């Protein structure tokens, strides 16, 4: 608790004590002050009265999300399960088996360091890459559950539809999200088509994503997961609306701790396995080093956006993103520097001093090629929505404006480090309305 807040609470407590002796009016005033005292005492994140009201509204909204029924089909339905070798997909398969579904598992191989010329990550004959470790874990889980496991290869598709696009956007000075591209084109694109063409009797596809499919009046909607910290609807915002009818997300009503507990109780080998990090299907990499396999370094100057002073050097504008602090190698200044802009043509990285510098904030965000996951006509201009500009638990409120497939958000508050190329994802009362690329 902050000192300022503690002092305020003590003053309020003293005021309650004094006015309580002033008769009936004093009692009324003391009750009002007592309510304010309690709000200030229990408000989350050391905020104020208005924060507590917002928190109350958010709690109501979360409760509403929890009460929305996650879709499951009838028993004995045939379901294809993406088995990645992690705990989430393993528990997904376990839950579906327990519910009486007829399932088979599928492991996808989408990256090959040798074929894709990732020269600084080619392994020796004695080494095993993370992808192969994941496959071995998937084999163990499938054996334990007694289900068939298929291994399929989408290395070419991943290169053509995800990685080439990823590199092309970086060359433009943008910061694309490969996980979103991967979900649209591989997991819920190439894989869905593969199942449709080769396993025609499978009616649904299930994954270990933290999200929900909710059915309202015969229409399937993408809903936020109960676990707001793990919720992955941000990464699913670009998938095609039509395939929502074919998806199941069994983890939508579970927290991560509950998922691990289920895995432990089932004696699954991946129960305590760490979550995967890094680029979708590629894994954790040193980003500048990884990208240097495919894009050349182009050294230039780092310039203070407020003073115009050159404060350092960079290896290439393409290797930096808005809001970045680490990796700038700018020490010895009164305030830390953050990337606030990039000029591709002049090869300049602009930085701003201090984490509250106004250059780092925006209250108007524009996105193009917005992928609507609901019928567009149900969204009205100036409708109040919540939104995210990156995957995190933090969401903002604002008004939406639609012009064709372009969307503009006027935020109620300033938003930090809005980054061109990232995804603007919009929600209304837990429903993911879709997402578009920030420009």
ZAVEX-562558 format. One line per 3 residues: number of its first residue (from 0); their letters; for each residue x negated, y, z of C-alpha. Coordinates in steps of 0.02 Angstrom, whole numbers, plus 50000, padded with zeros to 5 digits. Layout:
! ZAVEX-562558
NUM> a> X,Y,Z | ...
//
This chain:
! ZAVEX-562558
0> xxx> 50000,50000,50000 | 49931,50172,49955 | 49892,50302,50090
3> xxx> 50014,50425,50011 | 50154,50298,50018 | 50113,50251,50198
6> xxx> 50120,50434,50252 | 50287,50455,50163 | 50358,50303,50251
9> xxx> 50302,50367,50422 | 50383,50537,50388 | 50545,50453,50335
12> xxx> 50543,50342,50489 | 50519,50494,50602 | 50660,50587,50513
15> xxx> 50777,50438,50536 | 50736,50434,50721 | 50768,50622,50745
18> xxx> 50930,50642,50645 | 51007,50486,50725 | 51037,50595,50881
21> xxx> 51134,50731,50787 | 51306,50650,50798 | 51408,50582,50653
24> xxx> 51324,50688,50517 | 51157,50635,50586 | 51205,50452,50578
27> xxx> 51257,50469,50396 | 51095,50556,50352 | 50995,50425,50447
30> xxx> 51081,50284,50351 | 51038,50368,50184 | 50859,50393,50240
33> xxx> 50851,50213,50299 | 50903,50151,50127 | 50769,50258,50046
36> xxx> 50645,50191,50174 | 50686,50011,50129 | 50676,50044,49942
39> xxx> 50505,50124,49961 | 50446,49985,50075 | 50492,49841,49963
42> xxx> 50469,49914,49789 | 50351,49810,49681 | 50183,49871,49617
45> xxx> 50172,50017,49740 | 50297,50121,49642 | 50438,50241,49686
48> xxx> 50628,50242,49699 | 50651,50244,49511 | 50532,50097,49493
51> xxx> 50638,49999,49615 | 50794,50033,49512 | 50704,49978,49354
54> xxx> 50642,49822,49444 | 50820,49782,49499 | 50881,49797,49321
57> xxx> 50737,49689,49258 | 50778,49557,49389 | 50959,49553,49329
60> xxx> 50896,49535,49151 | 50778,49392,49199 | 50921,49305,49290
63> xxx> 51025,49321,49133 | 50884,49242,49031 | 50872,49099,49157
66> xxx> 51058,49065,49144 | 51058,49049,48954 | 51069,48864,48909
69> xxx> 50920,48798,48812 | 50977,48697,48661 | 50956,48508,48655
72> xxx> 51037,48393,48525 | 51135,48235,48561 | 51046,48080,48629
75> xxx> 50948,47961,48515 | 50918,48100,48388 | 50754,48077,48293
78> xxx> 50630,48215,48336 | 50454,48253,48273 | 50344,48319,48414
81> xxx> 50187,48422,48383 | 50057,48345,48498 | 49906,48458,48514
84> xxx> 49809,48368,48650 | 49859,48494,48783 | 49970,48478,48935
87> xxx> 50117,48578,48864 | 50146,48469,48711 | 50117,48311,48815
90> xxx> 50253,48359,48939 | 50366,48408,48793 | 50354,48230,48727
93> xxx> 50381,48158,48902 | 50538,48262,48932 | 50614,48213,48765
96> xxx> 50581,48028,48798 | 50664,48046,48968 | 50817,48122,48885
99> xxx> 50835,47971,48771 | 50773,48041,48606 | 50686,47941,48470
102> xxx> 50520,48031,48447 | 50356,48017,48354 | 50206,48130,48380
105> xxx> 50101,48225,48254 | 49926,48296,48276 | 49871,48431,48154
108> xxx> 49692,48459,48097 | 49680,48633,48022 | 49498,48689,48034
111> xxx> 49335,48614,47974 | 49178,48714,48018 | 49075,48630,47882
114> xxx> 49202,48644,47741 | 49243,48823,47793 | 49057,48871,47803
117> xxx> 49058,48922,47985 | 48869,48909,47982 | 48837,48956,48164
120> xxx> 48955,48821,48228 | 48908,48666,48129 | 48877,48525,48252
123> xxx> 48746,48389,48256 | 48792,48205,48239 | 48788,48184,48428
126> xxx> 48908,48327,48463 | 49097,48325,48458 | 49200,48480,48420
129> xxx> 49346,48538,48527 | 49468,48485,48391 | 49410,48304,48401
132> xxx> 49419,48309,48591 | 49598,48370,48576 | 49638,48228,48456
135> xxx> 49566,48100,48577 | 49674,48175,48716 | 49826,48166,48603
138> xxx> 49788,47980,48570 | 49779,47948,48758 | 49946,48036,48788
141> xxx> 50032,47944,48646 | 49970,47776,48714 | 50027,47819,48890
144> xxx> 50201,47868,48829 | 50213,47724,48706 | 50246,47832,48553
147> xxx> 50175,47830,48377 | 50047,47965,48335 | 50015,48029,48158
150> xxx> 49862,48133,48112 | 49888,48256,47969 | 49772,48378,47883
153> xxx> 49815,48558,47838 | 49637,48626,47822 | 49666,48695,47646
156> xxx> 49835,48770,47690 | 49763,48852,47845 | 49622,48927,47744
159> xxx> 49736,48990,47605 | 49884,49056,47705 | 49808,49105,47871
162> xxx> 49620,49132,47866 | 49606,49219,47697 | 49747,49338,47747
165> xxx> 49663,49363,47916 | 49498,49414,47833 | 49584,49524,47705
168> xxx> 49676,49622,47840 | 49515,49644,47941 | 49430,49714,47786
171> xxx> 49567,49846,47780 | 49521,49898,47957 | 49672,49813,48034
174> xxx> 49680,49692,48181 | 49790,49547,48125 | 49856,49413,48241
177> xxx> 49804,49240,48175 | 49919,49148,48297 | 50071,49233,48221
180> xxx> 50011,49192,48044 | 49976,49013,48097 | 50149,48990,48171
183> xxx> 50236,49058,48017 | 50134,48969,47883 | 50067,48810,47965
186> xxx> 50162,48749,48118 | 50331,48810,48059 | 50290,48814,47874
189> xxx> 50178,48677,47803 | 50216,48557,47947 | 50404,48581,47936
192> xxx> 50396,48550,47748 | 50289,48395,47776 | 50419,48322,47895
195> xxx> 50560,48367,47777 | 50474,48282,47629 | 50402,48128,47716
198> xxx> 50513,48093,47866 | 50688,48133,47805 | 50772,48047,47953
201> xxx> 50695,48169,48078 | 50825,48300,48121 | 50723,48417,48232
204> xxx> 50546,48473,48270 | 50492,48504,48451 | 50339,48598,48514
207> xxx> 50265,48646,48682 | 50297,48832,48660 | 50370,48928,48806
210> xxx> 50529,48990,48723 | 50713,48944,48708 | 50836,48909,48570
213> xxx> 51007,48970,48626 | 51166,48937,48528 | 51300,49071,48524
216> xxx> 51456,49046,48420 | 51365,48921,48310 | 51215,49034,48281
219> xxx> 51042,48986,48346 | 50943,49126,48429 | 50762,49135,48487
222> xxx> 50764,49176,48672 | 50628,49221,48796 | 50569,49083,48913
225> xxx> 50608,49081,49097 | 50421,49096,49134 | 50398,49277,49078
228> xxx> 50209,49266,49100 | 50192,49116,48983 | 50332,49168,48863
231> xxx> 50272,49143,48683 | 50414,49220,48583 | 50292,49358,48533
234> xxx> 50193,49229,48432 | 50353,49156,48358 | 50425,49321,48297
237> xxx> 50372,49296,48115 | 50444,49122,48086 | 50590,49108,47964
240> xxx> 50762,49132,48039 | 50833,48979,47950 | 50719,48855,48039
243> xxx> 50786,48902,48211 | 50920,48772,48172 | 50785,48637,48168
246> xxx> 50684,48682,48323 | 50683,48626,48505 | 50578,48705,48644
249> xxx> 50596,48590,48795 | 50484,48697,48908 | 50596,48850,48897
252> xxx> 50665,48830,49073 | 50502,48778,49158 | 50358,48870,49238
255> xxx> 50180,48817,49200 | 50158,48748,49376 | 50311,48638,49350
258> xxx> 50242,48575,49185 | 50078,48524,49266 | 50171,48439,49408
261> xxx> 50272,48335,49283 | 50110,48286,49195 | 50028,48236,49359
264> xxx> 50177,48133,49415 | 50175,48044,49246 | 49986,48012,49263
267> xxx> 49950,48099,49098 | 49764,48123,49069 | 49787,48305,49018
270> xxx> 49877,48359,49177 | 49734,48470,49233 | 49664,48514,49062
273> xxx> 49632,48699,49038 | 49741,48795,48917 | 49668,48824,48744
276> xxx> 49604,48998,48706 | 49540,49091,48554 | 49597,49088,48374
279> xxx> 49739,48968,48330 | 49666,48795,48286 | 49490,48867,48279
282> xxx> 49464,48893,48465 | 49362,49012,48569 | 49227,49104,48472
285> xxx> 49115,49256,48492 | 49221,49362,48376 | 49088,49474,48294
288> xxx> 48972,49325,48272 | 49113,49217,48202 | 49174,49349,48079
291> xxx> 48995,49384,48022 | 49003,49212,47936 | 49126,49288,47813
294> xxx> 49110,49478,47819 | 48946,49575,47808 | 48888,49690,47946
297> xxx> 48888,49875,47900 | 48804,49980,48037 | 48868,50156,48070
300> xxx> 48899,50288,48202 | 49012,50292,48354 | 49088,50465,48376
303> xxx> 49176,50546,48525 | 49348,50592,48456 | 49363,50743,48572
306> xxx> 49191,50822,48552 | 49135,50758,48381 | 48972,50704,48461
309> xxx> 48883,50546,48403 | 48872,50436,48558 | 48810,50272,48488
312> xxx> 48793,50149,48344 | 48900,50004,48287 | 48874,49848,48179
315> xxx> 49028,49875,48073 | 49199,49957,48092 | 49280,49789,48055
318> xxx> 49217,49714,48218 | 49310,49836,48332 | 49490,49857,48384
321> xxx> 49592,49997,48462 | 49580,50001,48652 | 49419,49899,48654
324> xxx> 49294,49941,48792 | 49176,49792,48801 | 49043,49773,48670
327> xxx> 49021,49959,48633 | 48855,49968,48729 | 48890,50145,48784
330> xxx> 48820,50161,48959 | 48769,50311,49063 | 48924,50418,49033
333> xxx> 49036,50492,49168 | 49189,50398,49105 | 49200,50234,49008
336> xxx> 49232,50245,48822 | 49373,50156,48730 | 49396,50135,48542
339> xxx> 49533,50257,48489 | 49516,50258,48299 | 49424,50191,48147
342> xxx> 49380,50269,47979 | 49341,50132,47854 | 49286,50248,47713
345> xxx> 49166,50349,47821 | 49115,50194,47922 | 49147,50281,48089
348> xxx> 49214,50208,48251 | 49298,50342,48357 | 49299,50327,48546
351> xxx> 49384,50423,48686 | 49322,50445,48864 | 49431,50386,49008
354> xxx> 49566,50254,49014 | 49703,50388,49024 | 49640,50488,48874
357> xxx> 49789,50547,48771 | 49707,50483,48611 | 49741,50306,48673
360> xxx> 49930,50328,48688 | 50080,50337,48572 | 50267,50348,48601
363> xxx> 50318,50315,48421 | 50274,50149,48338 | 50305,50103,48156
366> xxx> 50307,49927,48083 | 50329,49860,47907 | 50389,49693,47835
369> xxx> 50497,49666,47989 | 50554,49485,48002 | 50732,49486,48068
372> xxx> 50778,49333,48172 | 50958,49393,48186 | 51078,49466,48059
375> xxx> 51016,49641,48024 | 51190,49717,48031 | 51209,49681,48217
378> xxx> 51065,49801,48257 | 51120,49982,48261 | 51005,50131,48238
381> xxx> 50958,50210,48405 | 51007,50049,48496 | 50915,50029,48661
384> xxx> 50792,49885,48652 | 50637,49820,48737 | 50478,49786,48640
387> xxx> 50298,49726,48647 | 50147,49780,48546 | 50040,49634,48604
390> xxx> 50062,49468,48694 | 50076,49508,48879 | 50205,49512,49017
393> xxx> 50219,49700,48994 | 50365,49760,48890 | 50428,49936,48856
396> xxx> 50598,50013,48826 | 50648,50124,48683 | 50764,50154,48535
399> xxx> 50754,50062,48369 | 50774,50141,48197 | 50788,50032,48042
402> xxx> 50750,50080,47862 | 50759,49926,47751 | 50623,49809,47815
405> xxx> 50533,49948,47906 | 50563,49981,48090 | 50522,50127,48202
408> xxx> 50527,50126,48391 | 50539,50284,48495 | 50474,50228,48663
411> xxx> 50539,50296,48828 | 50359,50300,48890 | 50188,50314,48812
414> xxx> 50113,50149,48754 | 49926,50118,48765 | 49814,50051,48625
417> xxx> 49946,50027,48490 | 49846,49937,48356 | 49878,49934,48168
420> xxx> 49891,49755,48107 | 49959,49686,48270 | 50141,49637,48287
423> xxx> 50282,49746,48352 | 50408,49624,48428 | 50580,49684,48479
426> xxx> 50703,49610,48606 | 50880,49640,48663 | 50932,49563,48829
429> xxx> 50811,49418,48807 | 50848,49385,48623 | 50698,49404,48507
432> xxx> 50763,49511,48364 | 50604,49486,48262 | 50438,49568,48228
435> xxx> 50342,49672,48103 | 50163,49727,48069 | 50114,49889,48155
438> x> 50056,50024,48033
//
